[in-house]
Amino acid sequence: MTQRNLRKYKRISILILFALIAGSTIFFTPLNSLNFNGNDDKITLVEDDKENFEINDANGASWWNNSWRYRIPINITSNGGDLFNYQIEINIELTDWYNNGYINESGKDIRFVNSSNEEINYWIEHFDISGENSTIWVKVPVISGNERIYMYFGNPDVEGKSSIDNTMDAGLRYFYYDGLNFATYRGTDVYESAPNFNWGTGVVNINPENSWEDQSQTLSIRWEGWIANSDVGGHTFWVETDDGSRLYVNESLLINAWYDQAPTEHSSSPYSFSSIVPITYEWYENGGQAVSRLGWDPPSGGKTYPIPGSHLWNRKYSETPPSVSIGDLEFGKITINVNAIDLYGNFIPYANISIYNTSISKSPIDSIVSDENGTVTFSDLDTPPVDYNFSVTIKSNINSNLVELVNFTRNPINFVTLENTINLTCNVSTHTFNIIDADDKPVESGYLIVGNSTVPQIQNVTINNGEGQFYWVNTTPNYEYLYKVYYRNANYNPNTIELISGTIDQPADSLPVIDLKTNLTTIDFTILRRSDSTPITIGIDLKIFANRTETDVVTTLTSNTTGHAKFRWLNSSWSRLNNTDDYSLRVFLLDDAKSFNMTELRAGTNNFSRLSVNYSVSFAKSYTIWVDANPNDYQTELISLNPSDSFSVDWGTELKLRALFNVTKSTVSSDLGYNWADSVSYNIQKGGTTVLSGSLSKEIGNIGRYQATIDTSNLNSETAYVIKISATKSGYNSPSPLELTLSVFKNEMLLNQSDNDDSTLTPYWLEDVDMNVSPYGVNSEDLIIQENLFRYDDDTFNFSIPDIQNEWNLSRIIFDIYNITWNVTSLNEVRMHITDPSNIKHTWYDDDPDTNDDLDANLFEGIGNWTNLIIDLNKPSPTFNNNFEFIINGTYNGTINAIATVYFERDHVKAQYTKFNQTNEITITSNDQGWAIQNITFNIYNCYDTSTWDLVDPSTVNMEILTNESAIYSVDGTGSGTGKLTIDNITVYPLNGQFLFTVLSDTNLSFDVNISVEFIQEFYRNNYLEDLNITSIQNNIPKLGTFSLDTDNYEEGWLISSNSLEFTEIYNGTDYLLPSELEMNITIGTQTFSIQDSGVGEGTFSLSGFSSNQIYNAKIEANQDINFTISFSGSSSRTVYHSTTATVSYSILTTTQSGNVPYDSVN
């Protein structure tokens, strides 16, 4: 055991008399009743690493460094394009802050950081605390749009970082003009030193790569920047110029030769400057030769052309410089780290630490429970200097009403810095238990219950790897605590046992560590097959009994897949045993006792028995057990119940997984068939690495069936995954895992040019162009229907086209009602009534505590509004046509205006089918679109007994329908040849790409059937397809008027992609032929149409233009006798567009045209 002692801190240590009443117990005593006058407890003020500590300011931006007490925000707005490493100028008056002691007299404590709290370079050009402005330049890495930087100050312990070298660019910046007096600006660039040029009569250029430096006559150039002196003393400046020159240093005109002249030298009087000052050199050329040279003669060194670049600096330039605004002064808030420690330097976990400002209130400012290291952090407190008091309580983790006050500071502590750490020494003693088993190994888990004679249960101490810590009040001199040690490990045994008990009669200074040895030990069992001594991989149950009686069960162990089991329990000295060898063991497989023998206890190849063996345990031991069992007799399988083994979905789709667990071989006949597993789990992998996993849950009422829902927003898009589903069941071999593939795609998106409707824009030069675009997400779904059609001997048949539509539940509607003319004079009389489509009246009144509505009833003026009137329905339309009507009434006259925000959830997709000449089964094609059936109704007619061809009542022949989930339903007879069945109590899932309904009866039947199906999306649920949110505005609604909603006006409905009749296996007995070769046509009603070729032996006829939910009679004709198969194929699709957020970029591309000018020419 290593005790965690506090560090020794160098800077400050205050030790004040500690005075607490030992052992006092407080049951929810309010801390505002504490008296803070008197002696302090022990407190240690700790110097900590302030550079790495971060707090939050009131605006939500983190405080850069707690060693700085003040800051101001500086907002920068780019008025042109993005700027990089741009130097902004800050002019700020600092005198008041200096007078208040906020800032150093030299500004050495100034620092600048960007919005990411990264320190950035700056240069103080001029610092003033006498009432004038100071000028500071800050180099901002990036200015894009709106940027914020901060200026920090208020730290007397640092040196200055102002640096022109790190802030400004080297050399001088020059500005090039056409004209003698800076008439027309051409461009700007930087030169590495002062000018030193003799261009003769040629082009005047400083950087030949600049195309705008192209003048040789009548031009002017201005150089700007800053200059540092060479030494203390007077500096003489020189120019050689043709034509004119002017030189300003520190805004003083030192040389003025602004006139036409041949190459001539001019000098200034000696000029002294002790700091870095501005410099401006102006020059012009008015024909002939061109010379521009700037040099100096410093106090030491002699006359030099040019002034070297190491003494010159400049700033970046923008024609549209950013704007700068300075915010208000912000004060850093105090942060205090508080450590609760016991009398011996150990941290106290989970102590409740409270902080007070007793000059304001004796109620705590805040109370926080410390972490496992005894530490809490109080942040965003007051601005220093400020005084605070503290208290510490500890609470029993068994009895929440048992609370002990173990420290409070009577006298306040003064805090003058932003970041602080203090240690509060508490009247607590901590004992560490080291608990080992009979084999001298740590007891891996369990707990201790520690109390005293008055309170038997004070703390529940967790044992972790043999160690546990008990801390409570130091009750010296009457120090006594009682403990009991319990072992619990669900991996080996579900029960809990008491290991040892004792007394703690000395505080931690005398007894810091308590070593305990228990009678716990371990027996390892290896279970082998009798026939070949190989490990049995299925779960074998080892039942262990006490006192040689099978009624006294200690535990049941189950071997793992490697044939091992472990018994972790007390050895034979356990007081519960009558004798030292009174442990007994028997072997079972699926509750069937098996013959076995066991190392040392029942040895010999023929000494196998189902009877128990008795044994004793002193220390750890291993046994081998041979069992007369064949694992191959216990087999299982997993069956996929998914639409496909390969899923392709859009990101964000909820994917359902389904699997069926089946026992295929067992000696226990009742286990055979669909059965529950012990666990079924899935594992989603990418490149063999697990990225998501979970369990499949049981489907209630469907034995053996499991399901789970995967939220693909937890996965990456444009990625392929492997899904593995596995299962285990004790006593059985695990089945081979199911392996499925999943491809997650990006959602489709489009841009809508909402204001310009994609028309060509034709702006004039310098005219602004407004482009307004909106990104929309696109999600689609399909419903495919395919069915074989029965053809009579005369080549006639019937068919119908299914109708597809959504049915919606109205889940919630929120009314905002305006322009209400009240007819009452008291708020107590104000009422609003809304009757929903189910004829339930909802009433609102003033100050209703059960609603969150907002009533604005100005009864004096008689006009008011009532908003946020919420009705939760979760019901379909009572007329089953997606139409919802609300009647509005209340204590008002005239008409009102209403805005409703409405939330719909799709209840189902309704489809109508008609099938003809059905016999022993009814099929509905599913494909792999993920649909399941929520409700299905069969209306049977023309039901014939095929043995007599008489119409029969389905109920008289015991007609039943069996689903592919093995549920059986009886058909109710409704008359001769008619019947009806509705299945609405289960979800019917597809199997092998179809919904199969098997027809059972006492005789063979033939019938026609109308089928109404309610589909739900079970496997690929996408919220954008399942939800519909709308806003409806309706004005001038009269009293008792109707507010109507019809989803058909808002939703994107189903569109028919294609409906057709497909002809396959067209065969004349010799060859497969094309319909055109047979002059094959179809007559529907009185119209005849040609059947189109689609392949050899195949043809198609489009049903475009034919109506749904109508029965058509058709006949096929050809120029010779043929055989063929007819099927109906229909596909409907639905696309939903929804607004979304996206990163939108643009680019302007030039055309091949040339010669454009900003203005039309004028003759």
N, C-alpha and C positions, 0 to 999 in steps of 0.2 A: 504494500500500500504506500503510495506516494501522496503526502499531503500537499495541497496546492496553496503555498504561502504567497503572500503579496511581495512584490518587488520592494527594494529599499529605494526610496526617493530622496534625491539630494537636496532639492531646493528649499522646501518649506516643510516643517513638521511641527504641528501644534498639538500638545498633549494637555488636555484639561480634565479636571476631576470627573470621573465617571460615577453617576449616581442614579441607579434604578432600583426599584423594589423587586428583589429577586422573586421569581415565580408568580408574579401577579397575573391573573387571567382576566381578559376583557371580553365580554360577549357583546360585540357590536357597539362598543362605546364610541360615541361620536367624537372625532378627533378635534372638532372645533371647541371642545370643552377643555382641551389640554392647557395647562399653564406654562407659558414659554418664558417665565421669569425664573432665574436661578442659575445653577451651574450647567455648563455644557457637558454633553457626552464626549467621548473620544472621537476626534475628527482629524483626519490627515488630508491636507491639501496636496494634490499630486500635479507636478508639471508633466504634461503629456506632449505628444507630437502634434502640434497645432497645424502643421503644413498639410496634413492628410485628412483633416476633419472638415465636414461639409454640413451646413444647415440650410434651411429654406427661408427666404425672405417673404414678406407679406404678398408680393406680386407673383409668387410661385417660382421665380428664378433662384437657383441655388447661390448661396453666398460663397464667393470664391475662396476666401481664406479668413479664418476667424482671428488672425492676428491683426487684421485691418478692421477698424470699428465703423467706418463710414464709407459711403459710396454715393455717386450720382449716376443715373442712367443718361446716356447720350444717344439720341436717336438720329440715324443717318438715312436719308432717302435719296436713292439714285434718280437723277432727273434725265439721264440718258441711258446708255447701255451699261453693262456690267463693268466694274472697275476692279483692278487687282493691284494690291500693294500700294494703295492710294493714300497719300498723306492729307489728312483733314486738319484744318486749323480750328482750335478751340480757344475762344477768348472768354475768360471767366474771371469774376471778381472773387477773391479768396480772403479778403481782409477780415470779414466777420467771422469766418470759420477759424482763422488764426487767433483772433481775439477770444474766441470761445474755447480754445485749446484743442480744436479738432485736427489741425494740420500743422506740420512742422514749419519752422520759420524759413527753411531753405527749400521746402517741397520735396525733400529726399524720400519721404514716405509715399509719394504718389506712384501708383501703378495703374495700368490699363489692361483689361481683359476683354475678349470678345464674348459673344452670346454662348459659346461653348466652354467658357471659363478657361480659355487658353490665353496666357499672358502675351501681350503684343507690345511692340517697341514704340517708344515715344521720345520726344526731345522738348525740353522746356526752353523755349527761345527767350522768354522774359518772365520772371517770377516777381510778383509784387504783393506786398501785404500792407501797403500804405493807402489803400483806397482806390488804386487804379486796377485795370484789368491785367491779368497774366495771359500770356500767349503760349500755348502748348500745341505741338504737332504730334499727331498719332498716325502710325502706319497701319492701316486696316487691310488685312489680307484680301478680303473679298467684300465688295459692296454690290449687292444684287437686290434691287427692289428696296425693301425696308430692312435695315440692319440696326442692331442695338449693341453698343459697347458700354462698359462701365469704367468710371474713374474711381479708384479706391484710395483712401488715405486714412491717417489716424493710427500709425504704428511707429512709435519713436525709436524702436530698436533695430531699424534697418538702414542701410546705406542707399543712396540714390542710384537709379538705373537710367537716368536721362542720357541719351546718346544720339548725337546727330549722325554719326557713322552708321548706326543700326536703323535709323529712321529715314534719313534723306538719301537721295541718289548722288553719286559722285559727279563732279564737273558742273558746268553751267548749262542752263536751258536757254536756247535761243529761239526767237520768234522772227519769222521771215515775212517782209512786207513788200508789196509793189508800191512805189511812190516814195518821195523824199521824207515825208513826215508820217510814216506808218499808216499810209492811206488804205491799202487793201491787204488784209491778212491772207497769207498763202499757206502757212503751216508752221510746225514747231518740232524740234528735236533736241537732243542733248549732245554737247561736245565735252570731251574728257578734261579739258583744261580751259584757260582763258584763250581768246582768239589770238592767232599768230599766223596771219594770212597775207600774202601778196599775190593777188590774182592777175596783176597786169591789166590788160584790156579784155580779158576773157570773161567767161561766165562766172558769176560769184556763187559758188556753192561750197558748203561746209561738208555735207554728206552727199556725194554724187548719186547715191541710190534714190534720193528724194527727187521725184520728177518736178516738184514745185519750186525747187531751187534752180531756176532757169533764167534769171535776170542778169544783164551785164551793165545796164544803165538805169538810173533813177530807181533805186531800191533803198530799203532801210532795214536794219537788223537791231533787235534789242536782246542782250544777254542778261539773264537774271539768276539770282541765287543767293548764297551766303558765303562769307569769306572768314577764315580764321587767321589771326596774326601769326607772324613767324617768330617774333620774340617781343620782349617788352621794349617799348620805345617807338619813335616816329617811323612811319613807313612812307616812302616817296613813291607815288604811282606814276607810270609812264604810259603814254600811248604814242604809237606811230600811225598816222591816219591819212587817208586820201579817199573821200573828202572829210566830212565832219565827224566829230566824236564828242560825247559827253560821258563823264564818269561820276556815279554817285556811290558813296560808301557810307553806310549807316544813315542813309537819306540826306547826306551832306554832299553838295555839288563840289567836287574836288578839281575836275578838269572840265572846261567849257570851250571847245573848239568847234562850234557848230556852224561851219561855213565851208565853202568850196576851197580846196587847196591842193597843191601838189603834196607828195609824201612828206610829212612834217612830224617831228617829235614834239610832244608837250609833256610837261611834268607838273605834279601837284606839290604843294608845300608838304613838309613832313606831317603825317597824320598818325596819331596814336589811338589804338583801340585794344582793349584787354580781353574782349570776348568775341564770340562769333556774331557777326553783324551782317545785314543785307548788303548786297552789291548789285548795281545795275549799270551796264555799259551799253550806250546807244551809239549807232554808227549809220552813216548814209553814204551813198555813192551817186554822183551826178555826172557821170560820163568820164571818159578817159581811163586812166589807171585807177585801180582799186586796191587799197592797202588798209588792213585793220589788224593792229597788234596791241595787246594789253600786257604790260609787265609791271614790275615793282623793284624797289630798292629797299629791302628790309633793314632793320638795325644791324644785322650781321649777315654777310653773304654777298653783297654787291648787287648791281643792277642785273635783272634777269627778265628775258622774254621767253615764254609767256609766264604768267603766274601759274605755278604748278597745280595740277588737279587735286593733289593731296590736301590743299587748303580751301577747296571749293566744293560746294554742294548745291543741289537744286531739288525741286519737287516735281512730281508728275502733274500733267496738265489735262484738263478736260474742258471742251468748249461749253459743256453744260454741267458745271460742277455740282456735286451733291449738296443738298441742304442739310443743315445740322441744327438740332434743337437740344437744349440741355434741360433735363428733368429736375425734379426736386430732390433734396438731400434725403438719403435713406440711412437709417441707423441699423447697425448689426444687432441681432438679438442674441441673448446669452444662451449657451448650451451648457448643461451640467451633466456629466457622467457620474453617476453615484454607484459605488460598490458597497454592498452590505457584506460585512465580514464578521466572523465570530471572534470570541476572545483570544483565539490562538492563530488568527490570520487566515482562516479558511473562508472561502466565499460561501454565502448563504443563498442557495437557489430558491426561486419562487417566493421571495419576500415581497411584501407590499410596502413600497416606499412612497411617501407623500411629501410634497413640497408646499410651503406656505410663505406668504408675504404678510406677516402679522401686523405690519403697519397699516394694512388695508383691511384684512379680514382674518379671522382665525379658522375659516373654512379653507381646505386645501385648494391650491390652484390646480393640482393634478395629482393623481395616484396611479402608479404603474406597478405591475407585478414583475419582478426581476426575472431575467432569463436564468438558464441553468448555471451560469457563472456569477450569479448574484448582482448583475449589472442592469441598471435602467438609464435611459437618457431622457432628460427633460430639455426640450428645444423650443425655440420660438418664444422665449421668455421676454423679460423686460430689457431695456437698454442699460448697460452698466454706467455708473456704479449702482448696485442695488443689494438689499439684504434679504436673505431667505432663511427659513427654518425647515427642518426635516423631521420625519418620524418613520420608524420601521416597525412593521408588525409581521408576525408569522402566523400561519393558519394551519390547523390540522387538515390533512387530506382525507380524513375519515369523517370527522364531525365539523362541518363548515361553520358552526356556531362557536367553535373553540378558537379564539384568537388571542395571541399574546403580544403585548407592546414590549419591544426589546430595545428600542432606542428612540429618544427624541432630543433635539437640540434646543436647550432652553434659551440660550442667547443666539441671536441671528448671526449668520456668516455673511461677510461682505464680499461681493464679487465685483471685480473691476475689469476683467478680461472677458472676451466673448466665449472662449472655450475653457472649460474647467472640469477637473476630475477630483472628486472627494471620496474618501473611504469613511463609512460610518461603522464604528465598532459596536457590535450589539451584544447583549447579555445572552449569548447562545453558546452552547457547547456541542461540538460535532464529534461523533464516534464513527469509525469505519469498521465494518464487519468484514472479515475474511473467512469464507465458509468453504470447507472442502469436504469431499466424500470419504468413504472408507478406504479408497484407493489413492488418497492424497491429491485428487484432481478437483479443480474448482466446481462447485455446484453451479451449473450453467444458468438456471432460472429459478424463480420462486419469489418469495417475499417474506418480510418480517412484519409482525405487528408489535409495536412498542407502546407501552403506556405506563401508568403508575397505579398505586393503590387507590387513588381517587378517580382517575380517568383511565380505565383499562385499555382504551384504544385511542392513542394520540396520533401516531403516524403509521402509514403503510409504506414500508421501504422496499423498493424493487431490488431484487438480486440480479445482477448482470455479471456473468462470468465470475461468480464467486464473491462479488463485492457489493456491498450496500452501505449507504451513509445515512445515519440517523442524526438529526439536529433538533434541539429544542432548548428550552430555557435552562440556564445554569441556576440550579436551585440550591447551590452551596449555602449553608453546610449540610442541609438535609437532602443529599443527592441520592436518588434511587429511581431507576426505571426498570420495568420488567419487559422481557421480550420473548417471542415465540417465532421460530423459523419454520416456514412451510415450503415444500417443494411442489412445483406445478410445471409440467411440460406436456402440452397436448400432443406433441409428436410421438410420445411414448405411452402416455396414459391420460385419460380424461379426468382422473380424480386428483385431489389434492391431499397431501399427507403432511403431518407435523413431524419435523426432523429433530428439533432440540429446543430447549427453553432455558432461560436464566435471568440473572439480575445484573444491572449496571449500577454500581454503588460508588463510583468515583468519576469526577468530571474529566474532560478530555486532556487536561494537562498531566494527569496521572495515568489515564487509560485511553490514549488516542485510538488504539487499534485493538479490536477484540477478535481473537482467532478461535474458530469453532470447527471441530471435526465431527461429522455426522456419520450415521450408519447407512447412508445411501451408497448403492453400488450398481454395477451394470452386468447384465448377461447378454451376450450376443448369440443369436441363433442363426444357423445357416440351414436352409431347407432344400434337400436334394430329392430327386426322383429315385424311387426304389430300383427301377430296372437298369438305369445306366449312370446313376450318381451325378446327373447334370442338374444345375440349379432349376428349381421350379419357378417359372416367370409369372405365373398367375398368383393371385392373392390367397395364401394359405392362412387360416385363422388359428392362432395359438391361444387357447383359453387357459388362464392361470388362476388357480384357486388357493385359498388358505384353509389350513386345518383339515385337509383331506376330505373336504365335502364340496360337492359341485354346486351347492347353494351359496357358498361364500366366495363370490367371484371377485378377484382382485382387478383383473383387466383382461381385455382381449387384444392381442397383437395381430396385425396383418402384415405378412411379408411383402416386400417390394418386388419390383420387376427383376432384381438380381438375386432373389431368393433369400434376402436377409430381413431379420427383425431384431429389435433391441428392447430388452426389459430393463427399465431404469427405475429401481425401487429400493426399499430398505432390505438389508440382508436379514438373515434368519434370527438376528437378535430383536427383531420387531416384536414389540410387546403383545401384538394381536395374535401371534402364533402360539399354539399350545406346546409345540416341540420344535427343535431346531431344524428338522427335515419336513416341516409341515407345509411346504409349497408343493402344489400338484400341477400337472400340465396335461392337456389333451389337444389333439389336432383335429381340425374341421375344415371341410371345403364346402362352401355354400350350405352351412348348417348340417352337413352330412359328416358324421364322425369317420375318420380315416385311420387305417392301421398304420403304425409307425414304430420305429425303434430309434434309440437316442444314445449318443456317445456316453459310455460309462454307466448309463442307467438301465438300458435294455439293449445290450449288444447282441450280435449274432445275426447272420443273414436270414435266419428263419424265425427270429424272435420278434415278430410283428404282432401288434395288438392294438385294438381300439381303446383299451383301458388306459387310465392315467398313470403317470409315473410321479413319484415323490422325490424331492431333492431338497438339499440345504444350500445356502449361499452365505459365504463369508466375505469374499472379495470378488473382484471382476473375474468373469469366467466366460468361456465360449463353448457352445454345444453344437453338434451337427445332428440334424434330424432327417431320417430317411422316411419318405411318405409313399404309401401305395396309391399313387394317383397319376393319371395321364393328362397333362395339360392340353393335348390335342383334342380332348373331348369337350373343350370349352372354347367355342369360336364365336366371334361377332363380326359384324360389318357395319360400315357407315354408308348410307345412301343419300346422294344429293337430291334435294327437293327444290333446286333452284331452276329458273327458266333456262339457264345455259351454264356451261362450265367456263365460259369466257364472258366477262362483263366489260362493257365500254360505256362510261358515264361521264357527264360533265362534272367538273369540280364543284363541290358543295352539295351534290346529290346524296340523299340518305339511302344507302344500299342495305337491303335485307338479305341475310344468309339463313338458309334452312337446311336441316339435316335430319335424317331418320336413323336411329340406333336399332339394330336388329340382332338378336341372338340366333345364330344359325345352327349351333350344335351345343348340347348340354345334356348332362345326366339328370338334370332337374327339368322335367317336362313342362312345368308351369312357367319356366323362364324362357322357353322357346318363343320366337317371334318378336314382334315389336316390344321393346322394353326400355325402362329407364336406365341410363348409365349413371356412374358416380359423378362424372364430369364430362362436359363437352366444351372444347375451347377452340378459338381461332387464333391464327398467327399470320400477320401480314408482313411479308418480307420484300426487301429490295436488294438484289444482289446477294442474297443469303443472309442479310442482316435484318433482324426484326425491327420494324418501325412502329407497329401497333399490334396489340394483342388484347384478348378479353375472353369472356365466357359466353356460351350460348345458353339461354334460359329455356325452361320447359314450356311447351305450349299446353296450357290447361285444357284438359279434355281430349288431347291427342297424344296417346301414350307413345313414347319413343321419339316424339318429334321435338326438335329444338330450333330456336331462332335467335338471331342477334341483329342489331342495326348498326351499321358503320357510317359515321359521318365523314364523308370524303374531304370535308374542309380541313381535316386533320392530316391530310396527305398532300403531296405535291402534285401539281398539274403537269401534263405532258410527261407522265411517268407510268411505266408498266410495273405491276406488282404481282407477286404470287401469294395466294391465300391458302393456308393449310388448315384444315379442320380435323381435329383429332378427338378421341374419346377414350375413357377408361372405365372399367367396371371390375370391382373386386371379384376374384375367382374366375376371371375370363381373360383370354388373350385379347390384347388391344387390337382393334381393327386397323387396317391400312388407312392412313389419313387420306381425306379428300384433298385434291389439289386443284385449285381454281385460279384463273388469271383475271387480273383487273387492270384495265387501262383507264387512267383519269385524264380527261382532256380539258383544255381551257374552254371557258364559256365563250360563245360567239358574241361579238360586240359590233355595233355600227355607230356611225356619226350622223346626226341629223342637223343640217344647216338650217336652223329654225327660223332665222329672220330673213335669209336671202334666198331661200328655196332653190339653191344651186344655180341661180342665174349669174350671168357674167357681170363682174363689177367693173365700172369704167370711171374711176376717180381722176381728178386733175392732179397735176404735180403739186406736191406739198399739202395735198388734202388728206385728212385722216380717213382711214377705212375701218369700219366696224365689222368684225366677223363674229357671229354668235353661233356656236355649235353646241350640241348636247349629245353625250355618249349614252347609248342604250344597250343593255344586255339583251340577248336573244336566247330563248330556250324553247325547245320543240319536243313534241311527243307524237307517237303514232299508235293507231289501233288497227290491226290487220285482221280481216275475217276471211276464212277460207272454209268451204264445205263442199262435199260431194253431193250431187243432185241425183235423185232417182228418176230413171227414164222408163216409161211404159213400153210395151212391145211395139206399139205403133209409132215409136220415136217421139212421143209427146212427153212434156214434163212441165212442172210448175216451179216458179222461183219468185223470190222477193228480195228487195234490196234493204238491208238493215238501216235503221235511222239511228244516228249517234248524237247525243247531246249531254251537256254537263248539268248536274243538279247541285244547287248550292245551299249550304246552311248559312243563315245570317247569325254570326257569332256575337257581334257587338255593334251597336249603333250609338253615336254620340251626337246629340242635337245641340246646336247653338241657335237660340231664338232671339230675334231682334224686332225693334219697332213695336213693342207691346204697349197698347193703350189700356192702362189698368182701370178697372171699374170699382176698386175698393180704396179705402183711405187709410188702412192700417196694415202694417207688414204682417201681422198675425193672420190676416185674411187672405194674403196672396197665395194662390195655388196655380199649379200647372199640371194638367192631366194629359198623358199620351197613352192611347190604347193600341197595343201591338197587334200584329196579324193573327195571333192566337186568341184575341179578344180579352187579354189581360190588361187591366188598367194600372198604369204606373203614375204615382202622384208625388210632386215635389212641393215643399213649403219652406218658408224662411227658417234658417237655423236648424235644418234637419241634420242630426248628428251622424246619420248613416250615409250621407252622400258628400261628394266633393264638388258639388255644383257651385256656380258663382252667380249670385243674384245681384243685379243692378236695377233696383226698383226705385226710381225717383217719383214717389207718389205725389209730390208737390206739383211737378210738371206733368204727371200722368203718363210719362213715357219711360219704358225700361227695357232691359235685356236680361235674358237668362241663358247662361252658357254651361257647357259641360254636363248636360243631362244624359246620363249613361244608362242604357238598357242592354243587359246581357241576355241573349236568347238561346243561341246554339240550336236553332230549329230550322227545318226547311220551310218552304212556302206551303201554307195550308192548302193552297189550290194546286200544288205540285207543278207550277209553271214558272218558277223562279220570279214570281211577282209578289212583292211585299207592300202592304198598305198600313199606314199608321194614322189614327185619328187624333187630332190635337184640339184640346179644349182647356179652359182655365178661366181665371177671374179677370178677363179682359174683354174689350169690345173691338169690333172691326176686324181687320186682317193683320196677319203677322208675316214676317219673313223668316225662313229657316234654312240653316246650313247643316247638313248631316254628313258626318264622317262614318263610313260604313265598312265593316270588316266581314268578308265572306270566307268560308272555308268550303272547299269542294267536298260534298258528301259522297258523290259517286258519278260515274259516267253511265248513262242509260243507253241501252241498245235493244232494239226489237228484232226478233228473228221469226221466220216461219219456215218450218221444215216439213217435208212431205214424205209419206210412205216409210216412216221410221219403224224399226222392228225391235231388235234386241239391244240397241244402244243409241244414245244421242251424243254427238260430239260437237264441241265448240272449239275452234282452233285458237291457240294462244300464241304460237311462235315464241319469241323470247323478249317480249316487250315489257314484262314485269307486272302484268295485270293479274288480279285475283277477283273472285266473285264474292260480293258481299250479300247479295240477295238475288234469287232467281225464282221465277214463277213459270210453271209449265201449264198451259191451257190446251188440253188434249181434245181433239175432235176427230170424227171419222175413225173411231177405234173399232176394228174388226177382229173377230176370231178367225184366223186364217184357215182353220179346219172346216168351218161352215160358211165363212164370209158373212156372218151375222154381226150386226152392231152389238157391242157389249158395253155394259157399265164397268169401267176399270176396277171399281171396288169389289165387284162380284167375282172377279178372277184374280183377286189378291195382287193387283198390279203394284209393284214397288220400284223405286229408283235407288240405285246404289251409287254413291259418289266415289271418286278416286281416292278419297280419304277414308273409305270403308264405312261411311255412315249410310244407313238405310232408312228411307222414308216411304210411307204408304200414300198412294194416290187416292184422293177423295173422289168418289163418283158424283157427277152432277147431272146425269141423265143417260139415256141410251146413246152410247158411242162417245160420251164426253166425260172429262174429269179434270181435276185441278190439283196441283201441288205447289206449295211455296216453301222454299228452303231459306230461312233467314236467321238461323241460330248459330251458324258456323261460317267461317271463312273457307271458301272452296278454292284450293290452290291447283294450279295446272300440274300435270305430270306428263313428261315426254312430249311437251309442246302442245298439249290439248287438255281441255276439261272433258272428262269422260263420265257419262252418266249411263250406267248399265241398267237395262230394263229387266225386271224379274216378274214372273207371273205364272199362273197355273196352266196357261196355254199359250200358244204362239199368237202374237198380236201384230197388227199393222195399223198405224195411226198417223195423223197429221198433228202438228203441234205448233202453237204460237208461244214463243219464249220471250219473256221480258227479263233482261239481265241488268244488274247494277254492278258495274266494274269499279274496283278501287285499285289505285297504284300501290302495290305492296312492296315491290322489290327495288324500284328506282324512284323514290319520292324526291321531288324537287319543289321547294316551297313557292317558287315563282309560278309554277304550274298549278299548285294546290290552293293558293291564296288569291283573293281578289279584294283589293282595297280601293274604294271610290269615294269621291266627294260630290254630293248632290246639293244644288242650290235651288230652292223653290220659293217664290215670292207671292205676296198677296193671298195667303191661305186664309180662308174665312174660318170663323169659329166653328168647331166640329167639322172642319175640312180635312181632306185626306192628303197625306204626304206619301207619294207612291214611288216605289223603286222597282226597276225591272233590270235584272242583270244582263239581259240580251242587249241592252243599250250600251253596255260597258265592256263586256268580256270579249276576248278573242275566241270565237267558237270553232267547232270542228269543220274542216273543209275536206271534201271528198277528193282524194288524190287520184284514185282510179277505182272503177267498178267494172268487172268484165266477166264473161263466161269463157271458161277455158275448156278446150276439147283436146284430149290426149288419147294415145293408143288408137288412132284412126287406122283401121285395118280391114282389108277386104277379103281376108282369108289367105292371101298370098303375099301382099306387100303392105308396108306402111306408106300412106299416100298423103299428099298435100290436099287441103280442102279445095283449092282451085282446080286440081285435077279431077275432083269428084263433083264439081259445080255444087258444092255443099252450101246450103243456105239455111236460115232460120226464119220462121214466121212467128211473130209475136202479135197476137190479136189478128188484125187484118193486114199488117205490113210485113213484107218479106225483105230480108237483108242478107248480104253475102257474108260468109265467115272468112276471116282473113288468115292467110298462112302465117304461122309463127315458127315452123320447123317441120321436118319430115314426120308425118304422123301426128302433127299438132296444129291447132288453130285457135283463134281468139275472136271474140266479139265484144266490142266496147258497149257498155250500158250507159254511156254519157247521154244525158237528156231524159233518162227514165227516172221516175219518181220513187222515193223510198216508201216503205210500209204499204205497198200495194202488191197484190198477188197477180203475177203474169202467167198466162198459159202460152206455151211455146211448142213448136214442132220443128224437127230437123228433117230435111230432104236432101237427097243426093242422086247422082245418075246411076248408082249401083248399090247393092246391099253392102253395108259396112257395119262394123262394130266400133264403138268408141265409148269413152268415159267423159261425163260432163261434171264440172265443178264451178262453183261461184268463188270469185276472188275479189275482195274489196279492201281498200286501204283508205283510212281517213287520217288527217294530221291536224295538229293545232300548234300555232306558234304564238308565244307571248313575248311582248317587248316591255321592258321595265327600265326606268331611269337608274343610272349607276354613276359612280365616281370613277374618274380615269385621269391619267396624265395625257394631255392633248398637246401636240406640238404642230408647228406649221413650218413650211418652207416656201419661198417665193422663187419660182423658176423663170428664167428669162427665155424669150422666144428667139427665133432666128432673125427677127427684124433688127435693123440698125439705123443710126442716124436720128434717133429721137431727141427732141429738144424740149426744155420745160415750157416754152411759150410758142404759140403759133406765130409765124412770121407776118409782118404787116407791110403792105406795099405803100 
